[in-house]
Amino acid sequence: MRDFRPRRIYALRDCLHEPLAGRVIDRLPGTPLEVIDSEEEVLEEIRATKDPVGEGKHLLLLTRQRGDYVKPCPCTPNYLGCNYFIINADTNCPMDCSYCILQTYLSNPLVTIHVNSDRMREQLDAFLRANPRPLRIGTGELGDSLVLDHLTDRSRDLISYFRGKMSAFFELKTKTTNIANILNEKPDDNIIIAWSLNAPAAAQAEEKGAPSVSDRIAAARDVSRHGFRVAFHFDPLLHCPGWKEGYAAVIEELLSSVESDQIAWISLGALRFPPSLKQALRERFPQSRILLEEFIQGMDGKFRYFKPLRMELFDWVVKNFRLNWKGKGKRELPLYLCMESRENWNKILGEKIKGKEDVERHLTLPLIT
């Protein structure tokens, strides 16, 4: 994806004085700007279009975060969480992945930047005071962490905020190669830059607008050589033709490109989605192979691959990671599962994990020591 440039900017009138709003507007000269008094002025019109989600990916909204910037990552009940916390700085994304739950999760389809950064810093201050233990926190849950970075400098602001705060490991998660700001920042041990990866065929078919997997790995290599720790998220793992060869090749490429000692953690999560996403897939991605797969509703109501297929996916990926990791670096392979049962976690990884606090310690203690 080239640097995102929207067709139009909508800015709430009471946001125009915010420094971040001015920064974004100044970096989009020639882009039509419409000042509005209410988000509903725009949302009603966009929702009436044939494809509100697709239309919203070309439009930028500058608004205020009126709720909480910081929240626990929403791991569903009955599955083992990892005690992760998310910062909802920006929402939606100009990339268009078929499996993205934001298509039905968010009522606002516009690419949205929350510009009241002072409120975010105040909430982060209060959160870190209340949680002095080492924890993991990051952006990228409701929108890609770096896809707007050439407009916002959000990464530089957050890296500056978290630098030296060793009670928190801060993570920026992305599918992009938009790393110019990162390469101009001084690394620190508690700052992690992470990439979402997939089998190449799956990425090409289901991750519209995202850079190739090889380009993402090359970006991770450059960032790690600059001195930052990096992380990787194979989530969602997708069952598709040639998936075994695809994942094996990506794992080999990744671990031959990035020094293992620079890798903070690697997550694995099999495809899962709420029932509402199936209709969005039919309407927006009728050619997606996901529609040809069989699923079962899990304990959380989400559709998942049948357990034997999930276990086959996990077993193959874990096997290939262990094979390629062997003999590299000083650390053990820092794998964890996303939204799987404690039983599956222990069976797949051989870890006797009892709860989310154990997962947190499993991931953070090696980075401290």
C-alpha positions in Angstrom: 0.0 0.0 0.0 1.2 3.5 -0.9 0.9 6.1 1.8 -2.8 6.5 2.5 -4.3 9.7 1.2 -8.1 10.1 1.8 -10.5 11.5 -0.8 -11.9 13.9 1.9 -11.2 14.9 5.5 -14.1 15.5 7.9 -13.1 17.3 11.1 -15.2 18.1 14.1 -15.2 21.8 14.7 -14.2 21.4 18.4 -11.1 19.4 17.3 -9.5 21.9 15.0 -7.4 23.4 17.8 -5.8 20.1 18.7 -2.2 19.9 17.5 -2.7 16.4 16.0 -5.6 17.7 13.9 -3.4 20.5 12.6 -0.6 18.1 11.8 -2.8 15.8 9.8 -4.5 18.6 7.8 -1.1 20.2 7.0 0.2 16.9 5.6 -2.8 16.6 3.2 -2.6 19.7 1.1 -5.2 19.8 -1.6 -7.4 17.2 0.1 -11.0 18.6 0.6 -11.7 19.5 4.2 -15.2 19.7 5.6 -15.7 21.0 9.1 -18.7 19.4 10.8 -20.5 19.8 14.1 -21.6 16.2 14.5 -20.3 12.8 13.3 -23.8 11.8 12.5 -23.9 14.4 9.7 -21.4 12.2 7.8 -22.2 8.7 9.1 -25.9 8.8 8.1 -24.8 9.6 4.5 -22.1 6.9 4.4 -24.3 4.2 5.9 -26.8 4.8 3.0 -24.2 3.9 0.4 -24.1 0.4 -1.2 -20.8 -0.5 0.6 -20.4 1.7 3.7 -17.3 -0.2 4.8 -15.6 0.2 1.4 -16.6 3.8 1.1 -15.3 4.6 4.6 -11.8 3.4 3.7 -11.4 6.4 1.4 -12.5 9.0 4.0 -10.8 10.4 7.1 -12.5 11.6 10.2 -10.8 13.7 12.9 -12.6 13.5 16.1 -12.3 13.1 19.9 -12.1 9.9 21.9 -14.9 10.5 24.4 -14.6 7.1 26.1 -11.6 5.1 27.4 -8.4 5.1 25.4 -7.1 2.1 27.4 -9.0 -1.2 27.8 -8.3 -4.8 28.4 -7.9 -6.8 25.1 -11.4 -8.4 24.6 -10.6 -12.1 24.9 -13.9 -14.0 25.0 -15.0 -16.0 28.0 -14.1 -19.6 28.3 -10.8 -19.1 26.5 -7.4 -18.3 27.9 -6.4 -14.7 27.7 -2.9 -13.2 27.8 -3.5 -10.1 30.0 -2.9 -7.8 27.1 -4.2 -4.2 27.1 -5.1 -2.1 24.1 -4.9 1.6 23.3 -7.7 2.7 21.0 -6.0 5.6 19.4 -7.2 5.2 15.8 -9.9 3.1 14.3 -10.6 1.4 11.0 -8.0 0.9 8.3 -7.6 1.7 4.5 -6.5 -1.9 4.0 -9.3 -4.3 3.3 -8.8 -7.8 4.8 -11.7 -10.1 4.1 -11.7 -11.6 7.6 -11.5 -8.3 9.5 -14.1 -8.2 12.2 -14.1 -4.3 12.1 -16.5 -4.6 9.1 -19.3 -5.4 11.6 -17.8 -4.5 15.0 -17.7 -0.8 14.5 -20.7 1.4 13.8 -18.4 4.1 12.2 -16.8 2.9 9.0 -14.6 5.9 8.4 -10.8 5.8 8.9 -10.8 7.7 12.2 -8.1 9.5 14.1 -8.7 10.5 17.7 -6.9 13.8 18.1 -7.3 14.6 21.8 -3.9 13.2 22.7 -3.7 14.9 26.1 -6.7 12.8 27.2 -4.8 9.7 26.1 -1.7 10.6 28.0 -3.7 11.4 31.1 -5.4 8.0 31.0 -2.2 6.2 30.3 -0.6 7.9 33.3 -3.5 6.8 35.6 -3.4 3.2 34.1 0.3 2.7 34.7 0.1 4.1 38.2 -2.7 1.6 39.0 -0.7 -1.3 37.3 2.9 -1.1 38.4 3.7 -4.7 37.4 5.3 -5.5 34.0 2.5 -5.8 31.5 1.9 -5.7 27.7 0.0 -2.9 26.1 -0.3 -1.8 22.5 -2.1 -0.3 19.6 -3.4 -2.1 16.5 -6.6 -3.8 17.8 -9.2 -1.5 16.1 -6.9 -0.1 13.4 -3.4 -0.7 12.0 -0.7 1.0 14.2 1.4 2.4 11.4 -0.8 2.8 8.3 -1.5 6.4 9.2 1.8 7.1 10.8 3.0 9.4 7.9 0.1 11.7 8.8 0.0 11.4 12.6 3.5 10.6 13.9 1.6 8.6 16.4 4.4 6.0 16.7 6.9 8.7 17.7 4.6 10.2 20.3 3.9 6.9 21.9 7.4 5.6 21.7 8.5 8.8 23.4 5.8 8.4 26.1 6.7 4.7 26.9 10.5 5.0 26.6 12.1 4.0 29.9 8.8 3.0 31.5 9.9 -0.6 32.2 6.6 -1.5 33.9 5.1 -1.7 30.5 6.1 -3.4 27.2 4.6 -1.2 24.5 3.8 -2.8 21.1 2.9 -1.3 17.7 1.2 -3.9 15.5 1.0 -3.5 11.7 0.7 -5.1 8.3 2.5 -2.2 6.6 6.1 -1.2 5.7 5.4 2.4 6.9 8.5 2.4 9.2 10.2 5.7 8.4 9.4 7.2 11.8 10.5 4.0 13.6 13.9 4.1 11.9 14.3 7.7 13.1 13.6 6.8 16.8 16.0 5.6 19.4 15.2 2.0 20.4 14.5 0.9 24.0 14.1 -2.5 25.6 10.4 -2.1 26.3 9.4 -0.9 22.8 8.3 -3.7 20.4 7.3 -3.3 16.7 5.1 -6.2 15.5 3.9 -7.5 12.2 0.9 -9.7 11.2 2.0 -12.4 8.9 0.3 -15.2 6.9 1.0 -17.8 4.2 1.7 -15.9 1.0 -1.2 -17.3 -0.9 -3.6 -16.5 1.9 -2.3 -13.0 2.3 -2.6 -12.3 -1.5 -6.2 -13.6 -1.6 -7.5 -12.3 1.7 -5.5 -9.2 2.7 -6.4 -6.6 0.0 -4.1 -3.6 0.0 -1.5 -5.0 2.4 2.2 -5.3 1.4 3.5 -8.7 0.5 4.5 -11.0 3.4 8.2 -10.8 2.2 8.0 -7.0 2.3 6.7 -7.1 5.8 9.5 -9.4 6.9 12.0 -7.1 5.2 10.6 -4.2 7.2 10.9 -6.2 10.4 14.5 -7.0 9.5 15.3 -3.3 9.1 13.6 -2.4 12.3 15.3 -5.1 14.3 18.7 -4.2 12.8 18.0 -0.6 13.9 17.8 -2.0 17.5 14.1 -2.5 18.2 12.7 -5.7 19.5 10.1 -7.1 17.1 7.2 -9.5 17.4 5.0 -11.5 15.0 1.3 -12.4 14.9 0.2 -15.4 12.8 -3.4 -14.5 13.4 -5.6 -15.6 11.8 -4.1 -18.8 10.6 -6.0 -19.7 7.4 -6.7 -23.1 5.9 -6.1 -22.7 2.2 -4.5 -24.7 -0.7 -0.8 -25.2 0.0 -1.1 -23.9 3.6 1.5 -26.2 4.9 4.2 -25.2 2.4 3.2 -21.6 2.7 3.5 -21.4 6.5 6.7 -23.4 6.4 8.3 -21.1 3.9 7.3 -17.9 5.8 8.6 -19.2 9.1 11.9 -20.1 7.4 12.2 -16.7 5.7 11.3 -14.9 8.9 13.9 -16.7 11.1 16.6 -16.4 8.5 15.9 -12.6 8.2 15.5 -11.6 11.9 17.8 -12.5 14.7 15.9 -14.7 17.2 17.2 -12.7 20.2 15.4 -9.7 18.8 12.0 -11.4 18.8 9.9 -10.6 21.8 7.0 -12.9 21.2 5.1 -14.7 18.4 1.3 -15.3 18.7 -0.7 -17.9 16.9 -4.5 -17.7 16.4 -6.7 -19.7 14.2 -9.5 -18.0 12.2 -12.5 -17.1 14.3 -15.3 -14.6 13.7 -18.7 -13.5 14.9 -21.8 -14.7 13.0 -22.4 -11.2 11.6 -19.1 -11.3 9.6 -20.4 -14.2 7.4 -22.9 -11.9 5.8 -20.3 -9.2 5.3 -18.1 -11.8 3.6 -20.8 -12.9 1.2 -21.6 -9.3 0.3 -18.1 -7.8 0.1 -15.8 -10.9 -0.7 -18.0 -13.4 -2.5 -14.9 -15.1 -3.9 -13.2 -15.6 -0.5 -12.3 -19.2 0.2 -13.3 -18.7 3.8 -16.9 -19.1 2.6 -16.1 -22.6 1.4 -14.8 -23.8 4.7 -16.8 -25.6 7.4 -17.0 -24.0 10.8 -18.5 -24.7 14.2 -19.7 -22.2 16.8 -17.4 -22.2 19.8 -18.2 -21.5 23.5 -18.0 -17.8 22.8 -20.5 -18.0 19.9 -17.8 -17.3 17.3 -17.3 -19.5 14.2 -14.1 -21.5 14.3 -12.5 -24.3 12.4 -13.4 -27.8 13.7 -11.0 -28.7 16.5 -9.0 -31.4 14.6 -8.3 -28.9 11.8 -7.3 -26.1 14.3 -5.0 -28.5 16.1 -3.5 -29.5 12.7 -2.8 -25.9 11.9 -1.3 -25.2 15.2 0.8 -28.4 15.3 2.3 -27.7 11.9 3.2 -24.1 12.6 4.6 -24.9 16.0 6.6 -27.8 14.5 8.1 -25.5 11.9 8.9 -22.8 14.3 10.7 -25.2 16.6 12.6 -26.8 13.7 13.9 -23.4 12.4 14.5 -21.9 15.9 16.6 -24.7 17.2 20.2 -23.6 18.0 19.4 -19.9 17.3 20.1 -17.4 20.1 19.8 -17.8 23.8 16.1 -17.6 24.4 13.5 -20.3 24.2 10.9 -19.9 21.5 8.4 -17.3 22.8 5.2 -18.7 21.4 1.7 -18.1 22.7 -1.9 -18.8 21.5 -4.6 -16.3 21.1 -8.1 -17.2 22.2 -7.7 -20.9 22.7 -8.7 -23.0 25.6 -6.2 -23.8 28.4 -6.4 -27.5 27.4 -5.4 -26.7 23.8 -2.6 -24.3 25.0 -1.1 -27.0 27.2 -1.5 -29.7 24.5 0.0 -27.7 21.6 2.8 -25.9 23.4 3.4 -28.2 26.3 3.1 -25.4 28.8 1.4 -25.9 32.1 -0.5 -22.5 32.0 -3.2 -22.0 34.6 -4.4 -18.5 33.9 -3.7 -15.2 32.0 -1.3 -14.0 34.7 0.9 -17.1 33.9 0.8 -16.1 30.2 1.9 -12.6 31.0 4.8 -13.8 33.1 5.7 -16.4 30.4 6.1 -13.5 27.9 7.5 -10.6 29.9 9.9 -12.2 32.4 12.5 -13.3 29.7 12.5 -9.7 28.4 13.3 -8.3 31.8 16.0 -10.8 32.7 
